[in-house]
Amino acid sequence: MDPEQMEKELKALGAFVQRLSGLFNPAALEAALQMKPREGDIFISTPAKAGTTWMQQICHQLRSGTGDMDFEEISQVVPFIEIAANEGLDLTSDHRFAPRVFKTHLWEPQTPKGARYIVVARNPYDAAVSGFKFQEGWFFETGSISLDTFVNGMVLKIGEPKKNGMCSLFHHLASWWPRRADADVLWVFYEDMKEDLQTQVERVAAFMGITDPAAISQAVRKSTFAFMKEHELQFSELPMKRKVNQKLGLPPDAGMTNGKVRVGGGQRHLLSDRNKAGLDEQWRKVCQPVMGHASYDAWREAWKAEQASKK
């Protein structure tokens, strides 16, 4: 990349980071950090772009038992605790169905204690590309920042948890790993959800104490890519985007076409060698000392083998 283009991209990246910092209201974040869960509450705890929306839909469909789709957007029935107050959602209120289910990107030390937790992991390569696709055209203009610059200047710079609760995918997964065998934690891989949705929905149902075969079947059907794509606007955070755009002075239609229902994976080839090397180095630096494996894929295979040996 020539120096002039790089300068333009770095300027756009700086503006993007500044806008992104305005997404979190300190008061809303504090409400999340001080939240007192009820017994039986479920927290979907994921790094960003790791299948959060998908798991929100699975949990909501399981608990409703009837295939409920009576919501404008999934986060109105499965609140994102870090910004719930911004959306006028009360974290102390009842949900229409039990158990109450919440979404969070907080790492384990910051996550409110006393609930049950579904932790979803995803390959860092795919999460990085997904994050770029979701932000481009919303927080920064299409074409103003390349994927290479986004990953090296944003994804690899997040690091340890900030005051606004943001942390890297690596720190998030490493923070939950010591609790992987706890009875109140269910570990799910995004890739397993893609490969065998039925089995993963059954695992989530068992964790939630749901045994009704009809409810499980309904949840599987309404959590498929085809179904969610058909109802894409209900999984696109449009109400939140309208408020964020107004607050940050972005165009009213910014990000409105950035859907979250996409076939995950398959685009990691877009990453540069520099991107991949940086992501690999972060894994070795943050995750390998805790999880014992030099790559995400090696760790996932080892985990699956360990689980299979227990059956």
Secondary structure, DSSP 4 states (H G I P E B T S, - for coil): --HHHHHHHHHHHHHHHHHHHTTS-HHHHHHHHT--PPTT-EEEE--TTSSHHHHHHHHHHHHHSS-----SSGGGTS-BTTTGGGGT--TTSPPSSSS-EEEE---GGGSPSSSEEEEEE--HHHHHHHHHHHHBTTTB-TTSS-HHHHHHHTGGG--S--TTS---HHHHHHHHGGGTTSTTEEEEEHHHHHH-HHHHHHHHHHHHT---HHHHHHHHHTTSHHHHHHTGGGGS-HHHHHHHHHHHT--TTTTTT--S----SS-GGGS-HHHHHHHHHHIIIIIHHHH--SSHHHHHHHHHHHHHHT-
